Amino acid sequence: MIAEQLARWAHDLRPTEADAALADRALLDSVSCAVAAREHPTTRRSAALGEAGRWGTATHVLDLDDLHLPSTTHISTVCVPAVLAVGGDARDYLAGAGVMARIGTTLGWSHYTAGWHATTTSGAMGAAACVASAFGLDAERTATALALAVPASGGVQRAFGTDAKSLQVGMAVDAGIRAATLARDGAEADVSAVDVWLSLVGAGSAEVADLAPDAAAVPDGLAIKIHPCCYALQRPIAAVHGIRDRIDAATVERVVVRTPKGTVTPLIHARPRTGLEGKFSLEYAVAAALLDDHCGLASFTDQAVRRPAAQHLLELVEIELSDGGDGLLDGEVDIDVHAAGQVHHARLQLPPGAPQRPPTPEEMERKVTDCLAGTSLTADDITWSAAAELLRSVLS
């Protein structure tokens, strides 16, 4: 049974140096994102959730947290808060992150394109695996924890652009902790429930890959976001920035964006009016990239989205979709910006921060510095032993 296979893999995990480096970067990235969201309205509205759920909400609400591309899941926004809340460490993070990556990949791209929010459908079980590891549960009890997380394994993309998207994440974190705690305390469950659930939500395969002892904890690594918006927007923003210095935004007459249909699946807000909606708008992302030297936190506020210049530019964006696309980075994005009688062309396959194009130290430093602005914190303060108290003090 799949729960038993995943539980045995997580229990027997022996992280490599590369795995440990990924975990440490995930911690730095996630906690920085949570700190940056300390004053966000959705963070304040999450008080009804548990402590870890509030941390998960804060980590995700800016849409700046890392992403596992094969599963289309934001692994660390679930697994880091779950681990920290129960006093776990990097190894516990990797156990849960690996389970979440494998469940999400088993669900496949068809699950995501059907409208499920894959981060939350696979997240409850990912959090449960993290906490089971931190509790020192054996493989049998860990499989039970996964089965007990099944009732909370849901969430849909219609939440995108609203408070519900990040709150769904927080709910998944809390559910995973609850499931592992129940398993620790002796609750029983039929572990075949995980197999049944996978079938019901459209898993493309009944088998889980990458369970060999020497497999990477998180197969294919994690993508780091440079811009605080949906990962589907990282590539078009980077493409426009590549030609921006040759264009006066005030002279733009037309913008044509060509990309495979699948790469825009989560981009459901063509005419955004809020910062949250702007994070899921291809039209706004192009406008912001033309207007802003760096599309950072300030580019995705309500005020920024409502700028007359941005609203004017997004009306000029035309989108031409080709058939297919089996992931957010499938194919290429191809952009023509018509301005002042000239056509400026950009084409891009991999944005900065993609697993095959990791962020430079300078890009990572800029991101962390932006997130920690207004506090006395530095990257050195974010460690597995100190991060929980840090979040308690910042997000209380």
C-alpha positions in Angstrom: 0.0 0.0 0.0 1.2 3.5 -0.8 1.0 4.8 2.8 3.2 1.9 3.9 5.7 2.5 1.1 6.0 6.2 1.9 6.1 5.6 5.6 9.0 3.1 5.3 10.9 5.5 3.0 10.5 8.4 5.4 11.4 6.3 8.4 14.6 5.0 6.8 15.7 8.3 5.2 19.4 9.1 5.6 19.9 12.6 4.3 22.9 13.5 2.2 24.8 16.7 2.3 22.9 17.9 -0.7 19.6 17.1 1.1 20.7 19.0 4.2 21.7 22.1 2.1 18.2 22.0 0.5 16.6 21.9 3.9 18.6 24.8 5.2 17.8 26.9 2.2 14.1 26.0 2.5 14.2 27.1 6.2 15.8 30.5 5.3 13.4 31.1 2.4 10.2 30.1 4.3 10.9 31.9 7.5 11.9 35.0 5.6 8.6 34.9 3.7 6.6 34.5 6.9 8.4 37.5 8.5 7.7 39.6 5.4 4.0 38.8 5.8 3.7 39.7 9.5 1.4 42.7 8.8 -0.5 41.2 6.0 -4.3 41.3 6.5 -4.6 37.5 5.8 -2.0 36.8 8.4 -4.0 38.7 11.0 -7.2 37.0 10.0 -5.7 33.5 10.5 -6.0 33.7 14.3 -8.6 30.9 14.3 -5.9 28.4 13.1 -3.4 26.7 15.2 0.1 28.1 15.7 1.6 26.1 12.9 -1.4 26.9 10.7 -0.9 30.6 11.2 2.8 30.2 10.3 1.9 28.3 7.2 -0.6 31.0 6.2 2.0 33.7 6.7 4.7 31.8 4.8 2.4 31.4 1.7 0.3 34.5 1.5 2.8 36.6 -0.4 3.4 33.8 -2.9 7.1 34.2 -2.5 7.8 30.7 -1.1 9.6 27.9 -2.9 7.9 25.4 -5.2 8.4 21.7 -6.2 7.8 21.8 -10.0 7.1 18.1 -10.7 4.2 18.1 -8.1 3.3 21.7 -8.5 3.3 22.0 -4.7 4.7 24.6 -2.3 6.4 22.1 -0.1 8.2 24.2 2.4 5.2 26.5 3.3 3.6 23.3 4.7 6.6 21.3 6.0 8.7 24.0 7.6 5.9 25.4 9.9 4.9 21.8 10.8 8.4 20.8 11.8 9.1 24.0 13.7 5.9 23.9 15.7 6.8 20.5 17.2 10.5 21.1 17.8 11.7 19.1 14.8 14.8 19.5 12.6 16.1 19.4 9.1 15.8 15.6 8.9 12.1 15.8 9.9 11.6 18.4 7.2 13.2 16.2 4.6 11.1 13.2 5.6 7.8 15.1 5.2 9.0 17.1 2.2 9.9 13.9 0.4 6.5 12.3 1.2 4.7 15.4 0.0 6.8 15.6 -3.2 6.1 12.0 -4.0 2.3 12.2 -3.3 2.1 15.4 -5.4 4.0 13.9 -8.3 1.9 10.8 -8.2 -1.2 13.0 -8.4 0.3 14.5 -11.5 -0.3 17.5 -13.7 -3.8 16.3 -14.6 -4.8 16.7 -11.0 -3.6 20.3 -11.0 -5.2 21.2 -14.3 -8.5 19.7 -13.1 -8.5 22.6 -10.6 -7.1 21.1 -7.4 -4.7 23.1 -5.2 -2.0 20.5 -5.1 -0.2 22.1 -2.2 -3.1 21.5 0.1 -4.3 18.2 -1.4 -0.9 16.6 -0.7 0.1 19.0 2.1 -1.9 17.5 5.0 0.0 14.2 4.5 3.3 16.0 4.0 2.8 17.7 7.3 1.8 14.5 9.0 5.0 12.8 7.8 7.1 15.7 9.1 5.5 15.5 12.6 5.6 11.7 12.7 9.3 11.9 12.1 9.7 14.5 14.8 7.7 12.3 17.2 10.0 9.4 16.4 7.1 7.2 15.2 7.8 3.9 13.5 6.9 3.2 10.0 3.5 1.6 11.0 2.4 4.6 13.0 3.6 6.9 10.3 1.5 5.1 7.7 -1.5 5.5 10.1 -0.7 9.2 10.4 -0.9 9.5 6.6 -4.3 7.8 6.5 -5.6 10.0 9.3 -4.7 13.1 7.2 -6.8 11.9 4.3 -10.0 13.7 5.4 -8.2 17.1 5.3 -6.5 16.5 1.9 -8.4 19.0 -0.2 -8.4 22.6 -1.6 -9.1 24.1 -5.0 -7.7 26.7 -7.3 -10.8 28.9 -7.2 -9.3 30.1 -3.9 -6.4 31.8 -5.8 -6.4 35.5 -5.5 -8.3 35.4 -2.1 -7.5 34.9 1.5 -8.6 31.3 1.2 -5.5 30.2 -0.8 -3.0 30.7 2.0 -5.6 29.8 4.7 -6.0 26.4 2.9 -2.3 25.9 3.4 -2.6 26.7 7.1 -5.5 24.3 7.5 -3.4 21.6 5.8 -0.5 22.2 8.3 -2.8 22.0 11.3 -4.4 18.8 9.9 -1.1 17.1 9.4 -0.1 17.9 13.0 -3.4 16.6 14.3 -3.2 13.4 12.3 0.3 12.6 13.5 -0.6 13.4 17.1 -3.6 11.0 16.8 -1.4 8.3 15.4 1.1 8.8 18.2 -1.7 8.5 20.8 -2.9 5.2 19.4 -5.6 6.1 16.9 -6.2 3.5 14.2 -7.0 3.9 10.5 -7.1 1.7 7.4 -3.9 2.8 5.6 -5.4 1.7 2.2 -7.5 4.9 2.5 -4.5 6.7 0.9 -4.7 4.5 -2.1 -8.4 5.0 -2.4 -8.1 8.8 -2.0 -5.4 9.0 -4.7 -7.7 7.2 -7.1 -10.7 9.4 -6.3 -8.8 12.6 -6.9 -7.3 11.5 -10.2 -3.8 10.2 -9.5 -2.2 9.4 -12.9 -0.4 6.4 -11.5 -0.9 3.9 -8.7 2.8 3.7 -8.1 5.1 6.1 -6.3 8.5 6.8 -7.9 11.9 7.6 -6.3 11.6 5.4 -3.3 15.1 3.9 -3.6 17.3 4.4 -0.5 19.7 6.6 -2.5 17.1 8.8 -4.1 17.2 12.5 -3.3 14.9 13.5 -0.4 13.1 15.9 -2.7 13.5 14.7 -6.3 14.4 17.4 -8.8 14.9 20.0 -6.1 13.0 23.2 -5.3 12.4 26.3 -7.3 13.1 29.6 -5.5 10.9 32.5 -6.3 12.4 35.8 -7.1 9.1 37.6 -7.4 6.2 37.5 -4.9 3.6 36.0 -7.2 2.5 32.7 -8.8 5.3 30.7 -10.2 3.6 30.8 -13.6 4.5 34.5 -13.6 8.3 34.2 -12.8 9.2 33.5 -16.4 7.2 36.3 -18.2 8.4 38.8 -15.7 12.0 37.8 -16.2 11.5 37.8 -20.0 10.2 41.4 -19.9 12.9 42.5 -17.6 15.4 41.3 -20.1 14.3 43.9 -22.6 12.9 46.6 -20.3 15.9 48.9 -20.4 15.1 49.5 -24.1 11.5 50.4 -23.6 9.7 53.5 -22.4 6.5 52.1 -20.8 4.6 55.2 -21.7 5.1 54.5 -25.4 3.9 50.9 -25.4 1.1 50.3 -27.9 0.6 46.5 -27.7 2.1 43.5 -26.0 1.7 39.9 -27.4 2.5 37.0 -25.1 2.8 33.5 -26.6 3.0 30.5 -24.3 1.7 26.9 -24.0 -1.8 26.7 -22.6 -0.8 24.6 -19.6 1.6 27.2 -18.3 -1.2 29.7 -17.5 -3.5 27.2 -15.7 -3.4 29.1 -12.3 -3.6 32.6 -13.9 -7.3 33.2 -13.4 -7.5 37.0 -13.0 -7.3 38.9 -16.3 -8.4 42.3 -14.8 -7.1 42.3 -11.3 -8.0 45.0 -8.8 -6.2 43.8 -5.7 -2.7 42.7 -4.8 -3.8 39.1 -4.3 -5.5 39.0 -7.7 -2.5 40.6 -9.3 -0.4 37.6 -8.2 -2.5 35.4 -10.6 -2.7 37.8 -13.5 -0.4 37.4 -16.6 -1.6 40.8 -17.9 -0.7 42.6 -14.7 2.7 40.8 -14.4 3.7 42.1 -17.8 2.5 45.6 -16.9 4.4 45.5 -13.6 7.6 44.2 -15.3 7.4 47.1 -17.7 6.9 49.7 -15.0 9.1 48.3 -12.1 12.8 47.8 -12.1 12.3 44.9 -9.7 8.9 43.2 -9.2 9.2 42.9 -5.5 6.8 43.1 -2.6 5.8 46.7 -3.5 4.7 45.6 -7.0 1.9 43.4 -5.6 0.0 45.7 -3.2 -3.5 46.8 -3.9 -2.2 50.3 -4.6 0.3 49.0 -7.1 -2.2 46.9 -9.0 -4.6 49.9 -9.2 -2.0 52.3 -10.6 -3.5 54.0 -13.7 -0.3 53.2 -15.7 -0.6 49.5 -14.7 -4.3 49.3 -15.5 -3.6 51.0 -18.9 -0.8 48.6 -19.8 -2.6 45.4 -18.8 -5.4 46.3 -21.2 -2.8 46.3 -24.0 -1.7 42.7 -23.3 -2.8 40.0 -25.7 -2.3 36.3 -24.9 -1.9 33.7 -27.6 -1.9 30.2 -26.3 -0.6 27.1 -28.1 -1.9 23.6 -27.4 -0.5 21.5 -24.6 1.8 22.3 -21.8 2.5 19.8 -19.0 3.9 22.1 -16.4 4.4 25.7 -15.5 7.8 25.9 -17.3 6.8 23.8 -20.3 8.1 25.1 -23.6 9.0 28.8 -23.7 7.4 32.2 -23.2 7.6 34.4 -26.3 6.8 38.2 -25.9 6.7 41.0 -28.4 6.4 44.5 -27.0 5.3 47.1 -29.6 6.5 50.6 -28.5 7.3 53.8 -30.3 7.1 52.2 -33.7 9.5 49.3 -32.8 9.0 45.7 -31.7 11.1 44.4 -28.9 11.3 40.6 -28.6 12.0 38.4 -25.6 12.0 34.6 -25.3 12.8 32.6 -22.2 12.6 29.0 -21.0 14.0 29.0 -17.5 13.6 32.0 -15.1 16.1 32.8 -12.3 15.5 30.5 -9.4 14.5 27.5 -11.4 16.1 24.2 -10.2 18.2 24.2 -13.3 19.1 27.9 -12.8 19.4 28.3 -9.0 19.3 31.8 -7.5 22.7 33.5 -7.3 23.9 34.4 -3.8 23.1 38.0 -4.7 19.5 37.1 -5.7 19.0 35.1 -2.5 20.5 37.9 -0.4 18.3 40.5 -2.0 15.2 38.4 -1.4 16.0 37.7 2.3 16.9 41.3 2.9 13.7 42.5 1.4 11.7 40.1 3.5 13.4 41.0 6.7 13.2 44.8 6.1 11.9 46.7 9.1 13.2 44.1 11.6 16.6 43.7 13.3 16.8 40.1 11.9 19.5 38.8 9.6 19.8 35.5 7.8 22.1 34.2 10.5 19.2 34.4 13.0 17.2 31.8 11.1 18.3 28.4 12.3 16.4 25.2 13.0 16.9 25.6 16.7 15.9 29.3 16.8 13.2 29.7 14.1 10.2 28.7 16.1 10.8 31.3 18.8 11.6 33.8 16.2 8.2 33.2 14.5 6.4 33.3 17.8 7.9 36.7 18.6 7.2 38.1 15.1 3.8 36.6 14.4 2.2 36.7 17.8 
